[in-house]
Amino acid sequence: MKSTASPQHAVRTMAFLALLGSSALFAAVAQADPIPPGMQAKVEHYKQKLAEWAANPVIIAAVKEANAKGPGGMDNGVWNDLNDNDPKVKALQTSAAGKQLSKWEADKNISKLYVRDDKGNLAASSNKPLLFNNFTRPQFTNPFKGKAWSANEMKPDPTTQVMSVQIAVPVMDGGKPIGVMNSSVSAK
C-alpha cells in the first residue's frame, strides 16, 4: 500500500515518535521517589494556591477564548518543530494570561505554569512545555473531572528536569471544568 503522506509529514511524525520514545525511555529510567511528609504538605499548599490562581478572571477568559478558537492547526508534531523564540510560542507567554503565569512562577517553589483548554491544548504558559496537547495525560484527565490532582511520587519534571511533584487543578466556570492549570512543585 502506497503512503499518501508528504515527506515533511513523515519527517515530523518520525521526529515526534522519537521524542515520545526518548521521553518514555527517560521516564522509565528516571528516579521516582516517595513523597516525604514535609513535601506532601508543600504539594497540598500549592494545589490550593493553584486553585485560587485558576479562578482568576484573566485565566478563565484565556481558557474560554482558547475553547472557542481551537488549536488553529497546532498539534504536538508542529509544536515540537518550533523553537522557544517562535512567535507562536511567545504569544502564549506574552498574552495577559501568560504574563500573569510568569508573575506567579516567580515563586521558586514551582517550576512551570501551564493553562490548557477543554481539549488539553495549551492556552497560556510560562515557558515552552514538551507537549502542546496533553489530553491523555493524568495532569489533564484527572483535574478535568473537577478536582485538584497531584502525582503520588517525586521525579524529575519532564520539561525542567527539576525533582518535583506534578500538580493540576481544573479551571472552572459556572461550576463546570472548562480547562486545566498545571504546574510542578519543586523538591528543592
Backbone torsions as a table, in degrees:
resi	resn	phi	psi	omega
1	MET	NA	129.8	-176.9
2	LYS	-85.9	135.1	179.4
3	SER	-78.6	142.5	177.2
4	THR	-105.0	3.7	179.9
5	ALA	-72.8	144.5	177.6
6	SER	-70.3	158.3	176.4
7	PRO	-59.8	-37.5	179.5
8	GLN	-64.6	-40.5	178.5
9	HIS	-63.9	-41.2	179.7
10	ALA	-63.6	-42.1	179.1
11	VAL	-64.8	-45.2	178.4
12	ARG	-61.9	-42.4	179.4
13	THR	-62.1	-44.5	179.7
14	MET	-64.4	-40.3	178.9
15	ALA	-64.8	-42.7	179.5
16	PHE	-64.7	-42.5	178.0
17	LEU	-64.2	-36.9	176.3
18	ALA	-64.4	-41.1	177.1
19	LEU	-61.8	-46.4	178.4
20	LEU	-61.2	-42.3	179.4
21	GLY	-63.3	-43.3	179.4
22	SER	-69.3	-34.6	176.1
23	SER	-65.0	-42.0	178.9
24	ALA	-65.6	-40.4	178.2
25	LEU	-64.3	-44.5	178.5
26	PHE	-60.3	-44.9	179.9
27	ALA	-61.6	-36.5	-178.7
28	ALA	-69.1	-33.1	-177.8
29	VAL	-100.0	-11.0	-179.9
30	ALA	-64.5	136.6	180.0
31	GLN	-72.9	120.9	174.2
32	ALA	-107.4	133.7	-178.4
33	ASP	-121.7	151.7	172.7
34	PRO	-63.5	157.6	-179.1
35	ILE	-90.6	116.3	177.7
36	PRO	-67.4	157.2	-176.7
37	PRO	-54.4	-42.2	179.0
38	GLY	-62.1	-39.7	178.2
39	MET	-69.2	-38.1	179.0
40	GLN	-61.7	-38.7	177.3
41	ALA	-64.1	-39.7	177.7
42	LYS	-63.8	-42.0	178.2
43	VAL	-60.6	-46.9	-179.7
44	GLU	-62.1	-40.8	177.7
45	HIS	-59.0	-45.9	-177.4
46	TYR	-75.1	-25.9	172.4
47	LYS	-64.0	-40.8	177.3
48	GLN	-66.0	-43.0	179.5
49	LYS	-62.4	-43.4	178.4
50	LEU	-60.9	-40.5	178.6
51	ALA	-61.6	-39.4	176.8
52	GLU	-64.3	-45.8	-179.7
53	TRP	-64.1	-38.2	-179.1
54	ALA	-66.1	-19.5	178.5
55	ALA	-87.5	-2.1	179.5
56	ASN	-64.2	133.0	-179.5
57	PRO	-56.2	-32.4	179.0
58	VAL	-65.5	-39.9	179.9
59	ILE	-69.6	-46.0	179.4
60	ILE	-60.2	-43.2	179.1
61	ALA	-62.6	-39.7	179.4
62	ALA	-64.6	-39.9	179.2
63	VAL	-68.2	-43.6	178.0
64	LYS	-59.5	-43.4	179.2
65	GLU	-63.5	-44.3	179.5
66	ALA	-64.8	-39.0	177.9
67	ASN	-62.6	-38.6	-179.4
68	ALA	-73.2	-36.3	-175.7
69	LYS	-83.7	-32.8	-174.3
70	GLY	79.4	-178.2	-173.3
71	PRO	-76.8	-8.6	176.9
72	GLY	58.8	39.9	178.1
73	GLY	84.1	-2.4	179.9
74	MET	-84.1	139.8	171.8
75	ASP	-146.2	179.2	-176.6
76	ASN	-61.5	-35.7	179.1
77	GLY	-66.2	-47.0	178.2
78	VAL	-64.3	-44.6	179.8
79	TRP	-56.5	-43.3	-178.9
80	ASN	-60.2	-30.6	-178.9
81	ASP	-78.7	-11.9	-177.7
82	LEU	-86.7	140.8	174.6
83	ASN	-87.4	170.2	-175.9
84	ASP	-60.5	-24.6	-177.5
85	ASN	-98.9	5.8	178.2
86	ASP	-61.0	140.6	179.9
87	PRO	-56.1	-32.4	178.6
88	LYS	-69.0	-35.5	176.7
89	VAL	-71.5	-48.9	-178.1
90	LYS	-62.0	-33.3	-179.8
91	ALA	-60.4	-33.9	179.2
92	LEU	-74.1	-20.8	-179.9
93	GLN	-95.5	-23.8	-175.9
94	THR	-103.4	-2.4	174.0
95	SER	-65.5	169.5	178.3
96	ALA	-56.6	-42.7	179.9
97	ALA	-69.1	-41.4	178.8
98	GLY	-61.7	-42.2	176.9
99	LYS	-63.1	-40.5	178.7
100	GLN	-64.6	-42.2	178.1
101	LEU	-60.3	-41.8	179.4
102	SER	-62.8	-38.2	176.8
103	LYS	-63.2	-45.7	-179.7
104	TRP	-66.4	-34.5	-178.2
105	GLU	-70.2	-10.5	174.6
106	ALA	-59.5	-20.8	172.6
107	ASP	-68.7	108.9	-172.5
108	LYS	-74.5	4.6	174.2
109	ASN	-80.8	-11.6	175.3
110	ILE	-121.2	154.8	-174.4
111	SER	-119.8	6.4	176.5
112	LYS	-174.3	160.3	173.0
113	LEU	-145.5	126.9	179.2
114	TYR	-131.3	144.1	173.3
115	VAL	-120.4	133.8	-176.4
116	ARG	-126.1	151.7	179.7
117	ASP	-80.2	-171.1	-176.0
118	ASP	-73.7	-4.9	177.3
119	LYS	-111.3	5.9	-179.8
120	GLY	86.0	6.0	178.6
121	ASN	-80.8	145.6	-179.9
122	LEU	-64.3	130.0	177.8
123	ALA	-111.2	-27.6	176.8
124	ALA	-164.2	153.8	-178.4
125	SER	-155.3	159.4	175.3
126	SER	-95.2	-15.9	174.8
127	ASN	-156.8	-176.3	-178.8
128	LYS	-90.9	111.0	176.8
129	PRO	-74.9	166.3	177.2
130	LEU	-64.9	-38.3	-175.6
131	LEU	-115.0	134.3	171.7
132	PHE	-74.2	-38.7	-179.2
133	ASN	-121.6	128.6	177.8
134	ASN	-125.8	35.4	-175.1
135	PHE	-53.1	-32.8	-177.1
136	THR	-97.5	0.6	-177.2
137	ARG	-85.6	149.4	-179.2
138	PRO	-58.7	-31.6	179.5
139	GLN	-71.3	-4.6	170.1
140	PHE	-109.9	-51.5	-172.7
141	THR	-62.2	-39.4	-178.3
142	ASN	-69.9	-53.7	-179.4
143	PRO	-68.7	-24.4	179.6
144	PHE	-67.6	-10.8	173.5
145	LYS	-79.6	-6.5	174.3
146	GLY	109.3	5.8	-178.4
147	LYS	-132.0	150.6	176.4
148	ALA	-61.8	150.7	-177.5
149	TRP	-137.9	149.7	168.9
150	SER	-145.3	151.4	176.2
151	ALA	-67.3	160.5	-178.6
152	ASN	-102.2	18.1	178.8
153	GLU	-153.2	159.3	173.7
154	MET	-99.7	137.7	173.8
155	LYS	-160.0	167.3	179.6
156	PRO	-60.3	130.9	178.5
157	ASP	-65.0	134.6	-178.1
158	PRO	-60.9	-29.5	-178.5
159	THR	-88.6	-44.7	-171.8
160	THR	-102.2	-16.1	-176.4
161	GLN	66.3	9.4	177.0
162	VAL	-83.3	134.0	176.8
163	MET	-59.8	121.1	-168.5
164	SER	-151.7	171.6	168.8
165	VAL	-119.8	125.6	179.0
166	GLN	-72.5	137.5	175.8
167	ILE	-135.6	155.0	177.5
168	ALA	-158.4	150.1	178.3
169	VAL	-136.5	155.2	175.6
170	PRO	-75.3	148.8	166.7
171	VAL	-94.9	118.9	-172.4
172	MET	-106.3	148.6	173.4
173	ASP	-147.8	122.4	-178.8
174	GLY	61.9	32.0	178.5
175	GLY	79.2	5.5	-179.3
176	LYS	-122.5	144.2	175.9
177	PRO	-70.2	131.8	177.6
178	ILE	-117.6	-9.3	-178.8
179	GLY	-174.6	-167.9	-176.3
180	VAL	-142.1	143.9	169.6
181	MET	-114.9	129.7	177.6
182	ASN	-132.8	157.6	-176.8
183	SER	-154.5	-175.9	170.7
184	SER	-137.3	136.0	179.6
185	VAL	-92.2	122.2	-176.2
186	SER	-73.9	139.2	177.6
187	ALA	-81.4	-3.3	179.8
188	LYS	-67.6	NA	NA
